[in-house]
Amino acid sequence: MLPSVVVWESTKACDFNCRHCRAVSIKERLPEELTAEEVERRVIDRIKGLFVISGGDA
């Protein structure tokens, strides 16, 4: 059974440290983070229509 909603923290890298955000931000992306192409291939095709991407600055 697929979940009805998927929330994915796309990165920990963010120039801000907002009080309302529960994430602990860092300045640089982590080396093991997926590239946009890897995300599309591995994840989005499986869950498209079910997710909200969160994390990082706008």
N, C-alpha and C positions, 0 to 999 in steps of 0.2 A: 504494500500500500504506500503510495506517495504522500508526502506531507502536503498540507493545503497551502502553506507559506514557507519559504526558505529565506532567512536573513543571513547574508554573508558579509563578514567584515573583510573587505577586499584588500586592505593594507593597514599596517600600523603607522605608516609614515604620514605625518601631518605637521604642518608648521604651527598649528594652534594647540592649545591645551585648555579646551573649553570645560567649564565647570559642570555643564549638563551632560557631558559625554562620559560614559563609563569606561571607555578605552584609555589605555595608557599610551600616549603617542610617542613616537621616536622620529628623529629627523630624516633618516635614510630608509629606503625600502630594504626589507630583508632579502638576502640572496636567494632563499628558497621560495619566495613568492612566485606565483604563476604569471607568465606573460599573458597579454591579451589573447594571443593565438592559442595558448594552452588552455585558457579558460573556455574559449569557444569550443575547442575540440573535446575537452574532457568533461565539461560541466554543463554549459548552457544548453546544448542540444538535448540533454537528458531532463532538464528541469525548466525549460523556457515556459514562461507564462505563470510560474509559481514563485518567483523570487523578487527580493528587494536588495539592492547592493548598498551597503553602508560602509562607512569608514573613510578616513582621509579628509583632506580639505577640499573644498569645492573647486 
